[in-house]
Amino acid sequence: TDEIMQQEIRPLVAVDIIEQLHRQFAILSGGRGKDGAPIITFPECAGFSDIPDEDFLNVVTYLTSIPSLEAASIGFIIIIDRRRDKWSAVKASLTRIAGAFPGNLQLVFVLRPSRFIQRTIADIGIKLYRDDFKMKVPIIMLNSVSDLHGYIDKSQLTRELGGTLEYGHSQWIHHRTAIENFAMTVKTTAQMLQTFGTDLAETELPNDVQCTEELLSAHTDHHSKLKDELKLAVKQGATLLTCIREPVTRSANCKLSPDELENVATVERLLAQLDETEKAFDQFWTKHHLKLEQCLQLRHFEHDFREVKLVLDNLMEAQASFADIGDSVTRVENFLKEQKQLEEKGQEPLEKAQSLALHGEQLIQNNHYAVDSIRPKCVELRRICDDFTNETKKKYNILGKSLELHKQLDKASQWCEAGIYLLASQAVDKCQSQEGAETALVEIEKFLMTAKEHQLSNPKEFYNQFDMILTPEIKANAQRILQKLEDVQEMFDKRQVSLKKLAAKQTRPVQPVAPHPESSPKRGSPKTTRPAGVGTYHAAAFKHTPVFCPYEETLCVCVLSAAVCKHYNSPSFFSFSHIINELIETERVYVEELQSIIEGYASEMDNPNLVHLIPSALQNKKDVLFGNLPEIYEFHNRHVLTEIENCIENPELLARCFLKRKEDLQIYEKYCQNKPRSEALWRQCGDSSFFQECQRKLDHKLSLDAYLLKPVQRITKYQLILKEMLKCSKNSEGTAELEEALATVLDIIKSVNDSMHQIAITGYEGDVSELGKLLMQGSFNVWTDHKKGHNKVKDLARFKPMQRHLFLYTKMLLFCKKREENTDGHEKTASYSFKNSLKMSTVGITENVKGDNKKFEIWYNGREEVYIIQASSVELKNTWISEIRKVLTGQLEACR
């Protein structure tokens, strides 16, 4: 019994009795009586008596549940239409309604059968059986629908009953089904939101970033789905409301029936419930979502705190390990460098820590729920940062003091060494005269004037000044240098006394005796360096201590006051070294620039992320824009740079590098031949955003076209380098090789230059690559004298020269006309229009022309065609004649 009582009692809905409703044996048309009583009509139905009682009861019960309680309390009006039926049907209908109608009845109207016999029977039957129907309400028998209009207004009756009320049974069923479905949707949605809210309220917050992110993502997704459900429900209700109001929308004269108005009110009420439910849910979700986001912020903060704290602790440990203050300038500078590196290394973690602390304070200001957990961590981060900064300043202060101390000690020591050197360098024979003694005294006095700059201060003040860093070792070293200062000062005092005596009187010159060297050259560590500013080394000054010879990179002992390091004083050493160093440095820069161009521009043209920035005209044109630049880079990176670096110790090997790579350097000819195509493409696409983005990433000050000129400039640089080296090595052992190397580079430059002109030839129908090697090219004045030609042509050729550009190949001589054109506002570019050609196998040459030593003749077919050519200078003429003679001689030898 308890289980039955606890079961939910669900009212009938249209979908439960949809088939019975479609039989249309009873309808709720929406009409009302004069006092607002709902009207239920029982239309003519042939199988009414066959309808099961349960189906009849369900339909009638459902129809009486639809009107509002206020309308239902008035009582229902029933209209039974049996005009085409028999009295038996009327009786059966009244009996069934009387026995099963669940609502309050007000009136029952019966449209009696229209046939005379059946109407008569109905009149008699109603009188005889009225009491059997057990109805407490009047039963009014009507002969026609016009009689019905006397009781109910036509506007409240359907067309079947002679009224004007629009009613469609299928549409009515559809509306009822839709309203009930919408009500169920509203109820289900509210339950889903309530369930989700309960789950959210009972959720425990995770303790790590990943789980928090997953939980936030899952809740957000669920929330989005529920919001979508709400939107669909609202859309469903709005659509339903539009459908119900559609008649009014369609016709302004149309009015909704009371039942339809109640349907509208029902849908509007459900929509209002949805809106209230959504607002309440949104308020709850906002609070929950904020808490989840704050939880995620907290987990991120805690994770970052642990990482930064670990790095800062390691920094503090590394800083604590710097306990040594150094025992020399070099070591102190190294410690300062290490401290600087540690400071730079700690810069990023410190910035992260400060940023994280600031982030934590912002969380606190934004009313984060975990203030008590965030604030101590912010305090801890700032404390560690301050400790590291303060400790760094303290280290710098101590090391700075140590550096100052050791610099003072070194200065004092250097002053002592310089003083000893000065005393040793004063030749005894020169000091025997009064003038020599006075000069030596002046030197000593000048030197002693520098004592204040290099000597230590008062020992007591010195110890007080550096007391905080004076270790036993440093103190012992300071005492040793102080003692050395006293000894040197005493040596100067004694020397001054002796020189003053010599300067006071004339003495007989003393024959100087050159001392014998006491030691032979030794090898040792190259770390020993000569005193700054010293050009010659005297063994007496250093008691035969070995000194560094920069040429041999070894140690040698120089002879007393006579021998000067021969290698160091060689004038060619510094020149060669300077040139080699400059060449190596510029070569490294050149290689780095080529690498940056290839990686920063050429490779980026294949980057799918930048494809949209590349102009269509540049698509698949990488080889045109860059030519064989990758080949040049590989050649210099793998071979040239390494071989030049190997010439540091042996500069004379530089020439051999160029001679060895003579053939390889021809790659520049290919690059220069492609340069016009590259420049044309650059002029078309150079201002595109692709090149601007690449230049920004590389942080280049110049645009790409400036770097594409580097190979052309580089081959010229080698020419200048070799010329400088030739100036420094006149008549030396490697001069011949340098001259040959220079000639090689000049030949390459000439070949490149010639090839640049060659590619500008237009109008030649053959293939210039089949004409052999291009030997010479240049512009000349040309006259023609053809025996078979027109007289006018002869006259013109005799007096007016033609300007022709000649190209001399091993197989052919081409005559072209030079033209210059402006290209898109850029500088003029030359082109050469082909005019004529002579096969070298059939030409002859006359080297001298009477009256002008700059002219020579080239004739063809036994002087039937003669070309008089005038060069700009005798030297140029002779060069061309020499080359032509070589070609003709070679052909003659080949024939033999």
C-alpha positions, 0 to 999 in steps of 0.5 A: 500500500505504501508503495502504491501511495508513493507512486507518482500519479501522472495525469492523462496526456494527448500522446497516451490516447492519441488514437482515441482522440483521432476518432473524433467522437468527442471534441473540445472546440473551444466554444463557450456558453453565454456564462463562459461554460466550456462546450464539448461536442459529440459529433455524428459518429457511426461507431459510437456504440462500439467505442470501449468504455475505457476509451470513452472515459479516457477521452472525456476525462482528458477533455474535461481536464483541459479548461481552467478550473474557473471555467470547469467550475461553471459546468460543461455544456454538451451538444450531441449531434444525432441528426442523421442517426436513430433514437437508439443512438441518442439513447445510447449516447445519453446513457453513456454520458450520464454514466461516465461524464467526470465533470460538472454538467450545466446543459445537454443539447440533443440535435434529434434525428431529422427523419420524421419517424425517428424524431417522433420516436425520440420525442416519445423516448425522451419522455419515457426514459428521461428519468433513466438517464439519471442526469440532474441537468436539463436535456433539451431536444432540438429539431435543428441547428437554428434552434441551437443558435437560440441558446449558444452564439454562432461565434462559439459553434463550429461550422458543422453546427452552423457557427463561425468558430474555426476548428481543425481537429488535427491541428488541435491534437497537434497543439495539445501534444506540443504543449504537453511535450513542451511542459515535459521538456521544461520539467526535464530541463529543470531536473537536469539543472538541479541535478547538475547543480547538486553535483557541482556543489558536492565536487571536491577541488583537485590539488594539481593543475592538470586535474583542475584543468580537466575538471574545469573543462568537464564542468564547462562542457556540461554547462554548455550542453545544458545551456544548449538544452535551455536554448532549444527549450526556449526556441521550442516554446517560442515556436509553439507560441507562434503556431498558436497565435498564427491565426491572429497573425494571419488575419487581424479580424480573427480572435483566439478562442478562450481555450486557445488563449488558455493555451497561450497563457500556459506556454507563456507561463512555461517560458517564464519558468524556464527563464527563472530557472535559467537565471537561478542556474546562471547565478549558481554557475557564475559562482561555481565557475569563479571558484574553479578558475580561482582554484586553477589560478591557485594551482598554477601559482603553487606550481610556478612557486615550486619551480621558481623556488627551486631555481632560486635556492640553487642560485643562492647555493651557487652564490654561497660557493663564491667564497674566494676573493682571489690572489691576483688581478686575473683571478679576481677578474675571473671571479668578477666575471663568474659573479657577473655570469651568475647575476645574469643567470639569475636575472630571469629567475629573479624577474619571474619571482618578482612577477609571480609575487606581483601575480599573487598580490593581484590574486589577493586583491581580486578576493581570491578564496585562498588568500592565507595560502598565497600571501606567505608565498609572495613574502617568501619570494620577495625575501629570497630576491632581496637576499640574492640582490644584497648578497650579490652587492656584497660580493661585488663590494668585496671583489671590487676591494680585492681587485683594487688591492691587487691592482695596486700591488701589481702597479707597484710591482710593475713600477719596480720592474720598470725601475730596474729596467731603466737602471739596467738600460743606462749604458755605462760608457754613455754615463762617463761624460758630464752630458751623459750623466746629466741625461741619466739623472733627468731620466731617473728624476722623470721616472721617480715623479711617477712613483706616487701613481704606482707605489702603495700608500702608507702601509698602516693606511693600506692595511686599514683600508683592506682589512676586511679582505686581507688573508695571510697569503695576500698580506704576505704578498703585500709585505714582499712588494713593499720590501721590493719598493724600498729596495728599488728606491734604495737602488735609485738613491745610490745611482743618483749619488753616483751620477751626481758625482760624475756630472760634477767633474770630468772623468776619463772615458772608460773603455766599455767591455761587452759582457758574455751572454750567460745563457742560451735561448730557452723554450718555455711557456708562451704566457710570459709577455714583454713589458708594455712599450719595450722594444728591445730586451736586455739580459742584464735588466732581467738577469737573463730571464727568457722573454716572449718572441712574438714571431717565433712564439717561443722564449729567447734571451736577448744579448745585453744592450746589443741584440734586439729581437730580429723577428719582432722588428721585421717590418713585414711581420706586422703588415702580414699579420694585420692583413691576414687577421683582417682577411680572416675576420672579414671572411668569418663575417662573410660566411656568417652573413651568407649563412644568415641569408640562406637560413633566414630568407631562402629556407623560410620560403619553404616555411608553410607558416609564411607561404601566405606572405610570399607574392605569387610572382616569387612562388617557386623562384628561390633559385632565381632570387638566390642563384647558387648562393648555397654553393658559394656558402658551402665552398667558403665555409668548408674550404676557404675559411679553414685554409685562410685560418691556417695561414696565421702562422705562415702568411706566405701560404695565402697565395697558394690557397688562391692558386689551389682554389682557382677552378672552384672560384669560377662559381662566382661567374655563375652567380654574377650571370644570374644577378640581373634575373635576381635583381629584376625579381627583387624589384618586383617583389622586394617590398613584400611583407615576407621579406620584411618579416624575415628581416625583422626576425634576423634583426638585419639593418639592411634589406636582402638586396644589400646582402645579395651584393656581398659575393660580388664585393667579396671577390673584389676584396681578395684582389685588394688583399693580395695587392696589399700583401704584394706591397709588403713583400717586394723582392721577398721569397713569396712574391712570385706566388702572390703575383700569380695569385693576384693574376688568378683573381684578376682573371676570375674578375675579368671572366665574371665581368665578360660573362655579365656582358655576354648574357646581355647579347640579344638577337643572336640566333645561335647558342653562344655557349657553342662559340668557345671561351669568351676571351675579350669584350669591349667597345670600339669605333668600326669602319667597314670597307666591302669590295662588293658593297654599294658605293654609298656604303663605302663612302659612309664607312670611310668617313663615319665610324660605327659604335660596336661592342666586340665579343671575341670567342675562340671560334667566332667574333661577334659585332653588336650594338650597345643599347642602354635602357631605363628599367622601372626607374632604376639605373640604366642596363646595357644590352647588345643587339647582334649585328654581324659575326666572323668565323675565326677560322677564316679571318685575317688580321692587319696589326697596324693601319697607316695614320693611326697607331690605335687602329687595326684591321680584321678581314674576311674572304681575301679582304672582300670584307674589311673591318677597320677597328679603332681602340681607345688606347694603344695598350688596349689595341695591343691586348686584343691583337695579342689575343687574336694572334693566340687564337689564329696561332692555335688554329694553325697548330691544330691544322698542322 
